[in-house]
């Protein structure tokens, strides 16, 4: 069977499922690039480890204040001999503030401001200098058809002050959209997204489809597959795990809990 034909059919199957089934607005980023409006309750820590064919990644998110999260992420990109790309490392630091939420808490909006490589932007020239890349975006979540579909849209922009390693300033427009569904596989969410970057700073449009197993509120494993819409390789297969902590950043939790050695 032709692999590219099979790949296109797989995309169509996932898109069909998304448009026809039930979704949830609680899906968080994990190894996906898109995000939603929701910030975790004050004091919660979120930690993510993911590894795949293109790179491995680590995320640490701290809900320092109500409606505000501080996020640090790093990624190690493997050597790509076919594309003649060396192994390289990138970092990202950003804040997220949920500035609006609806009465049902199933939709809202959040703003992001960060320094480092923007989510969804993958240049092909190797290392991206942390202090010379700045980005912002807004995530908006729409509950549709009586919560049958939750749709995340995340437009944004980035500026690179060392584009092409020549100290040239370049701008780009980032876009990302994601949908997710539940109630097809027990305790599992089906997630699909598309994202890319346009402008002087640009990267190919990519997609990801995956499954998130949600047996409890604290530990969530996931698997995904990503590629470019033009058929070229991208993130490939990835596995990851997301861990939510108790509200350990709150003073009351620290005072009333002890470590048992």
SULLIN-V139537 format. One record per run of one state. SS is the DSSP state (alpha for helix, beta for strand, coil for the rest). FROM is the first residue (numbers start at 1). TO is the last residue. If there is no record, write none. Layout:
BEGIN
ss = [SS	SS]
from = [FROM	FROM]
to = [TO	TO]
END
This chain:
BEGIN
ss = [coil	alpha	coil	beta	coil	beta	coil	beta	coil	beta	coil	beta	coil	beta	coil	beta	coil	beta	coil	alpha	beta	coil	beta	coil	beta	coil	beta	coil	beta	coil	beta	coil	beta	coil	alpha	coil]
from = [1	3	21	22	23	45	53	55	66	68	78	80	81	85	86	88	102	108	117	130	133	145	149	164	168	186	188	200	203	214	219	229	233	245	251	257]
to = [2	20	21	22	44	52	54	65	67	77	79	80	84	85	87	101	107	116	129	132	144	148	163	167	185	187	199	202	213	218	228	232	244	250	256	261]
END
